[in-house]
Amino acid sequence: MSDWKDLFQENNDNTISQLDEDLIWAKKDSRQELGKWLNYDEAMAYRDACNEQKYLGFSDWRVPSKSELRNLFKHADAYWEMFMNLPSKKKRNVSNYQAGGEWSFWTADTRYDTYAWKCYFPSCKEVCVDQQVSTTGTSVRLVRDS
């Protein structure tokens, strides 16, 4: 297996390329940009607003699929270093973004038009929740095809 540093490239424009998947990720998630958590509808509005404003010079940002997030999160060391700019931390059971516990991110995958999937880092656990429920501790990391 290749070293993760061969799979990711810092683009020096606040994006990171995931070379094995031909994807370009926004370096900052919505929580890092806005300073607040988003429910599902707010996450979709954030994506739309970013596209309207040509966030980081592009208008084709999208919310990632479950499999795209799972593939990104499986490179936990890379994710910590490149996206969070934090040293690796011991696993914690507390779900607390600020303390370095698990983070959850919305995916584009839905079920029955009223439920949406979110994926947790670093466990890669996936949970389907009602879109109307305001979910604390969830943000969105935008992606685009390279």
FENKA-V357047 format. One record per backbone hydrogen bond with DSSP energy under -1.0 kcal/mol. CO is the residue of the C=O (numbers start at 1). NH is the residue of the N-H. If there is no record, write none. Layout:
# FENKA-V357047
CO;NH
CO;NH
This chain:
# FENKA-V357047
3;6
4;7
7;19
9;17
14;27
15;11
16;25
17;9
18;21
18;23
22;146
23;18
24;144
25;16
29;33
30;34
31;35
39;43
40;44
41;45
42;46
43;47
44;48
45;49
46;50
47;51
48;52
49;53
50;55
51;54
54;57
55;58
62;143
64;108
65;69
66;70
67;71
68;72
69;73
70;74
72;75
75;79
76;80
77;81
78;82
79;83
79;84
80;86
94;96
96;101
103;121
104;139
105;119
109;117
111;114
111;115
114;131
115;111
116;129
117;107
118;127
119;105
120;124
121;103
125;120
127;118
129;116
130;133
137;104
138;38
139;106
140;30
142;26
143;62
144;24
